[in-house]
Each structure stands twice: as C-alpha cells, then as structure tokens.
Amino acid sequence: MSEILVLVEHVEGQVKKVTLELLTLARKLGTPSAVWAGPGYSPEAKARLAEHGAEKIYVADSADVNDYVVAPKAELLAQLVSEKSPAAVFVAATAEAKEIAGRLAIKIDSGVLTDVVGVEDGLVADQSIFGGGVNVRSRVTKGTPIVAVRPNATPVEAAAGAGAEEQVSVAVSETARSARIVERVKEEKGARPELTEAAIVVSGGRGVGSAENFSIIEKLADSLGAAVGASRAATDAGWYPHQFQVGQTGKTVSPQLYIAAGISGAIQHRAGMQTAKTIVAINKDPEAPIFELADFGVVGDLNQVVPQLTDEVAKRK
Ligand SMILES: Cc1cc2nc3c(=O)[nH]c(=O)nc-3n(C[C@H](O)[C@H](O)[C@H](O)COP(=O)(O)OP(=O)(O)OC[C@H]3O[C@@H](n4cnc5c(N)ncnc54)[C@H](O)[C@@H]3O)c2cc1C
C-alpha cells in the first residue's frame, strides 16, 4: 500500500492524541509513516507511534527544526515528499500545522485541503468550510495531496506497526531562518484536557451570569473529564479567559459531546463547535437558535439544571 506521511504533533516529547487519530485514518488508506520534527524524540514516543500503526518513523530531531517558527517543518516535509513520493501528507488542522500545510503546498506545487473531518478511499475528503456553515466533499487533483484533519474527527484505534526508525537530516535554508523563536512561555495548564483535543467539552455563555458562577460549568466538566469552553460574550465580559473561547474567532472543537449552557447559538459560536458528534443545549429560552442544532435540549435555568446534571453524573460513576 502507498505510504502516507503523518506529521507528528508533540509537546515536551509527548505524542498528542490527534497524531494517533491521523495514524488510524492513514492506516485505512495506505501505510502510515510518522514524521517527527524537532527535539524530544524518545523510545516512549517511538513505541506510541508504532502501537498506532506507524510502519516507519522519520526522525529529524535537530533543534533547528524547532527554533525557526514553521518554515523548517515545511522544508522537512517537502524533502521527504521528494525523496519518498508518498501518496499523501496528513497533518492536524491546528493553526501551526495548517500553516505548514500551506507552505508545503507551495513548495511541492500540490493541492491542500484544510478542516477535513473525514477521508475515504481515493483520498476524497469531507471538509467543514465557511466557518462550519457548509460541508463539502473534495479531492486534491494536483500533486501530492496535503490533508489537514481536525482533532477528534477520527476515533483512535491501536494496531501495531513496525516503527522502523530512519534519521533524516534537514538543511534548514537561510530563508527559513528569517524568523527565530526567541522565547517560549509555558501556558498554565490545569488537570483538564486541552480544549481542541477533548472528547467532551462543556461551555458556558452569557447565561452563566458571572465569573464566579463559571464554577458550576467547571464542576460539570470535571465530573465528565471534560474541557471547559466559553462563548465570546463570556470571555469578553472577563468571566473566563480568552484562550477558552469557542467559535469563529476562538478555538474550533470537534468533540464527541458538546454541552452548551446559557449560549444562544450565534453563527460565530456554531462555527467553532457544530461538527461535534452530539450537542446538548441548556437554555431557558425555548426559542434559542442553539436548539436548532442540538441533539438534546433542556429548557430551563442552568443554575438548576447544571448542578443536577453534575450530581447525576457523580451518582452513576
Ligand atoms: C466577527 C465576530 C466574531 C465572533 N466570534 C465569536 C466566537 O468566536 N465565539 C462566540 O461565541 N461568539 C463570537 N461572536 C459573538 C457572537 O455573535 C455572539 O454575540 C455570542 O456568541 C453570544 O454569546 P452567548 O450565546 O453566550 O450570549 P447571548 O447571545 O447573549 O446568549 C445568552 C443565552 O443564555 C440564555 N440564558 C440566560 N440566562 C440563562 C439561564 N439562567 N439559564 C439558561 N439559559 C440562560 C439566554 O436565553 C440566551 O440564549 C463573534 C461576533 C462577531 C461579530
């Protein structure tokens, strides 16, 4: 079967879940080869990639790859495409990887598809576009298809791959060295899963009413092992940090379950969450637009509904 390159997303040497999703998807369409760019590669990382089907692992762990924003990663992938002639390149549809995908497309003169939520035989992709308002099926018709797949679009399935390692040296060009990262500041992170990767997201909107009251959203999230999200009305009011905003100008999430509490369902909010598999809405207004989208809706005051739901979840554990 044809080789499919999968760019590994990793933080502090840990392989992110989205990479396992990409390997699972790639396995259905070809033979996945993981591409590790930057420092932090370890036997544990190798094992994790191999356990999810990586037949080969190309390792370019020079610090250079990490020090110069996204350009060296695009150069690395372009080099591998030219040497290995893969059937496709899969990356995660994160802000960074989408930029890498765009740069790679220019370098290898190929088509790129972003915000993909599924890929079928013949590399036909389901794409969620125009802020999630339209779904289309697309196929790259020129060059080596580059496909950026959204986190949580594919369930992870383990399957052993050979994990044969190949060191790759990449000569980072002078052009790629034109923007250097001078400092990295670690984001404060609690015990909750990362918003864009979480399988369950509980979001609060203006209906939550205050910063203090976001604690009921957090309690529900913690009872479900979920991430917390917020509407722009809530983040603009200073009730929850902006990094948790879901929507057109915030994060795009695609969890298995999305619970929207006190959120009206404006188009800009929907843009960030409407590909969630199951949507539950809690709103006191039965006419709220979010109910048009919801699989399950509760008309009621979130101050009563959310704590009851949290208690119910706790009882069933
Ligand atoms: C260019 C642009 C970009 C934008 N980007 C984003 C974005 O990324 N993300 C985003 O979210 N928005 C975005 N917005 C804003 C968006 O248009 C809406 O204003 C916003 O989503 C509204 O947030 P909300 O649903 O929390 O508030 P509202 O629309 O005010 O809705 C609050 C809801 O809470 C309900 N409610 C009130 N009290 C309770 C209660 N006690 N119990 C239950 N329900 C209750 C109300 O019935 C209402 O439906 C953007 C707007 C623009 C113009």
The ligand as an SDF file (V2000), in Angstrom:
LIG
                    3D

 53 58  0  0  0  0  0  0  0  0999 V2000
  -16.7020   38.9440   13.8440 C   0  0  0  0  0  0  0  0  0  0  0  0
  -17.3340   38.2430   15.0180 C   0  0  0  0  0  0  0  0  0  0  0  0
  -16.7090   37.1290   15.5450 C   0  0  0  0  0  0  0  0  0  0  0  0
  -17.2790   36.4620   16.6110 C   0  0  0  0  0  0  0  0  0  0  0  0
  -16.6500   35.3510   17.1190 N   0  0  0  0  0  0  0  0  0  0  0  0
  -17.2530   34.6550   18.0970 C   0  0  0  0  0  0  0  0  0  0  0  0
  -16.6720   33.4570   18.5950 C   0  0  0  0  0  0  0  0  0  0  0  0
  -15.5870   33.0360   18.1970 O   0  0  0  0  0  0  0  0  0  0  0  0
  -17.3220   32.7790   19.5600 N   0  0  0  0  0  0  0  0  0  0  0  0
  -18.5430   33.2060   20.0700 C   0  0  0  0  0  0  0  0  0  0  0  0
  -19.0810   32.5210   20.9530 O   0  0  0  0  0  0  0  0  0  0  0  0
  -19.0880   34.3400   19.6220 N   0  0  0  0  0  0  0  0  0  0  0  0
  -18.4740   35.0790   18.6760 C   0  0  0  0  0  0  0  0  0  0  0  0
  -19.0340   36.2450   18.2600 N   0  0  0  0  0  0  0  0  0  0  0  0
  -20.1670   36.7910   19.0310 C   0  0  0  0  0  0  0  0  0  0  0  0
  -21.4810   36.1680   18.6680 C   0  0  0  0  0  0  0  0  0  0  0  0
  -22.0790   36.8710   17.5990 O   0  0  0  0  0  0  0  0  0  0  0  0
  -22.4500   36.2310   19.8820 C   0  0  0  0  0  0  0  0  0  0  0  0
  -22.5740   37.5610   20.2980 O   0  0  0  0  0  0  0  0  0  0  0  0
  -22.0010   35.3940   21.0620 C   0  0  0  0  0  0  0  0  0  0  0  0
  -21.7070   34.0750   20.6370 O   0  0  0  0  0  0  0  0  0  0  0  0
  -23.1130   35.3610   22.1000 C   0  0  0  0  0  0  0  0  0  0  0  0
  -22.6890   34.6420   23.2080 O   0  0  0  0  0  0  0  0  0  0  0  0
  -23.7710   33.9630   24.1460 P   0  0  0  0  0  0  0  0  0  0  0  0
  -24.5110   32.9490   23.3640 O   0  0  0  0  0  0  0  0  0  0  0  0
  -23.0550   33.4940   25.3540 O   0  0  0  0  0  0  0  0  0  0  0  0
  -24.6630   35.1800   24.5830 O   0  0  0  0  0  0  0  0  0  0  0  0
  -26.1390   35.5510   24.1770 P   0  0  0  0  0  0  0  0  0  0  0  0
  -26.3340   35.5690   22.7220 O   0  0  0  0  0  0  0  0  0  0  0  0
  -26.4800   36.7760   24.9490 O   0  0  0  0  0  0  0  0  0  0  0  0
  -26.9920   34.3310   24.7350 O   0  0  0  0  0  0  0  0  0  0  0  0
  -27.1120   34.0310   26.0870 C   0  0  0  0  0  0  0  0  0  0  0  0
  -28.0900   32.8870   26.1890 C   0  0  0  0  0  0  0  0  0  0  0  0
  -28.1850   32.4550   27.5310 O   0  0  0  0  0  0  0  0  0  0  0  0
  -29.5370   32.1650   27.8280 C   0  0  0  0  0  0  0  0  0  0  0  0
  -29.6790   32.3020   29.2780 N   0  0  0  0  0  0  0  0  0  0  0  0
  -29.6350   33.4360   30.0170 C   0  0  0  0  0  0  0  0  0  0  0  0
  -29.7400   33.1370   31.3200 N   0  0  0  0  0  0  0  0  0  0  0  0
  -29.8710   31.7880   31.4130 C   0  0  0  0  0  0  0  0  0  0  0  0
  -30.0410   30.8830   32.4920 C   0  0  0  0  0  0  0  0  0  0  0  0
  -30.0480   31.2990   33.7700 N   0  0  0  0  0  0  0  0  0  0  0  0
  -30.1650   29.5690   32.2040 N   0  0  0  0  0  0  0  0  0  0  0  0
  -30.1630   29.1150   30.9420 C   0  0  0  0  0  0  0  0  0  0  0  0
  -30.0130   29.9290   29.8700 N   0  0  0  0  0  0  0  0  0  0  0  0
  -29.8500   31.2560   30.1130 C   0  0  0  0  0  0  0  0  0  0  0  0
  -30.3400   33.1490   27.0270 C   0  0  0  0  0  0  0  0  0  0  0  0
  -31.6450   32.6440   26.7890 O   0  0  0  0  0  0  0  0  0  0  0  0
  -29.5080   33.2560   25.7520 C   0  0  0  0  0  0  0  0  0  0  0  0
  -29.9570   32.3380   24.7680 O   0  0  0  0  0  0  0  0  0  0  0  0
  -18.4920   36.9290   17.1780 C   0  0  0  0  0  0  0  0  0  0  0  0
  -19.1080   38.0650   16.6360 C   0  0  0  0  0  0  0  0  0  0  0  0
  -18.5310   38.7130   15.5730 C   0  0  0  0  0  0  0  0  0  0  0  0
  -19.2390   39.9010   15.0070 C   0  0  0  0  0  0  0  0  0  0  0  0
  1  2  1  0
  2  3  1  0
  2 52  2  0
  3  4  2  0
  4  5  1  0
  4 50  1  0
  5  6  2  0
  6  7  1  0
  6 13  1  0
  7  8  2  0
  7  9  1  0
  9 10  1  0
 10 11  2  0
 10 12  1  0
 12 13  2  0
 13 14  1  0
 14 15  1  0
 14 50  1  0
 15 16  1  0
 16 17  1  0
 16 18  1  0
 18 19  1  0
 18 20  1  0
 20 21  1  0
 20 22  1  0
 22 23  1  0
 23 24  1  0
 24 25  2  0
 24 26  1  0
 24 27  1  0
 27 28  1  0
 28 29  2  0
 28 30  1  0
 28 31  1  0
 31 32  1  0
 32 33  1  0
 33 34  1  0
 33 48  1  0
 34 35  1  0
 35 36  1  0
 35 46  1  0
 36 37  1  0
 36 45  1  0
 37 38  2  0
 38 39  1  0
 39 40  1  0
 39 45  2  0
 40 41  1  0
 40 42  2  0
 42 43  1  0
 43 44  2  0
 44 45  1  0
 46 47  1  0
 46 48  1  0
 48 49  1  0
 50 51  2  0
 51 52  1  0
 52 53  1  0
M  END
$$$$
